[in-house]
Amino acid sequence: MAETKEPGRVRQIVDVLALVIRRDKLAILWLGLGTIVPLGIAAYFAVTNWTTNIVGAVVYIVLGIMAAALGFLIVLGRLTQRLMYHNLEGQIGAVSSLIKNQLRRTWRGSEVPVRMNRQQDTVYRLIGRPGIVIVSEGQRSRVAPLVDEARREAARIVPNIPVHVLHVGGDGLALREFFPTLYKLKGRVRTQEIVVVSNRLNSVAKTPMSQMPKGIDPTKMRASKPR
């Protein structure tokens, strides 16, 4: 059976670009500005140096093309991220998707929740320079007992590590606010301690599967893909 060949990087960019333009009416405007502005600046310096320094003018042109390509990709990335947040907002498992795909490598954590109830309110545990961060998703009042349980468990296993709590949902942080808020927490744990704390919690704390009520399939916690 022949293997399906994955699309190349250029094809991926084209597909993403088509999706963004289809979903965002102002996408072409922002992409145009991100491309034309650096190219225009480079063209201005190239023209002003053409008669006195041809080599310098050529360098400006090359740098302008590179800057325009970079500007295009940066704007496209921002627009794609905004579209992703819009599609995930309010969906079950949205935080799981963000943790899996966008959590910085300096952090430790899993997209699998450490606590979950029958209403599929979920609790995640992340470890970074600020310490342990308990992240809840769903209705705050329903998930509060699970948050308290996860917080007490973390404080019992690693008592000298700070524990923070963030809630994502209609009565808490919006998805787009999650990572900026997380990364603004002050660092109090040394980098080399992060792995030690993570391993300690993973080995002693109750496993995520043991906390899931019977009848709930954790594989269905993923956020649905954008249409």
URPEQUI-V18415 format. One record per backbone hydrogen bond with DSSP energy under -1.0 kcal/mol. CO is the residue of the C=O (numbers start at 1). NH is the residue of the N-H. If there is no record, write none. Layout:
BEGIN
co = [CO:CO]
nh = [NH:NH]
END
This chain:
BEGIN
co = [8:9:10:11:12:13:14:15:16:17:18:19:20:24:26:27:28:29:30:31:32:33:35:36:37:38:39:40:41:42:43:44:45:49:53:54:55:56:57:58:59:60:61:62:63:64:65:66:67:68:69:70:71:72:73:74:75:76:77:78:79:80:81:82:83:84:85:88:91:93:94:95:96:97:98:104:108:115:117:121:122:123:123:124:126:127:128:129:129:131:132:133:134:135:136:137:139:140:143:144:145:146:147:148:149:150:151:152:153:154:158:162:164:166:167:168:169:173:174:175:177:178:179:182:190:191:193:194:195:196:197:198:199:200:201:213:217:218]
nh = [12:13:14:15:16:17:18:19:20:21:22:23:24:27:30:31:32:33:34:35:36:37:39:40:41:42:43:44:45:46:47:48:49:53:57:58:59:60:61:62:63:64:65:66:67:68:69:70:71:72:73:74:75:76:77:78:79:80:81:82:83:84:85:86:87:88:89:91:94:97:98:99:100:101:102:107:127:123:120:117:137:114:115:135:133:108:131:188:189:128:164:126:166:124:168:122:143:144:147:148:149:150:151:152:153:154:155:156:157:158:161:132:134:136:173:138:172:169:177:178:181:182:183:185:193:194:197:198:199:200:201:202:203:204:205:216:220:221]
END
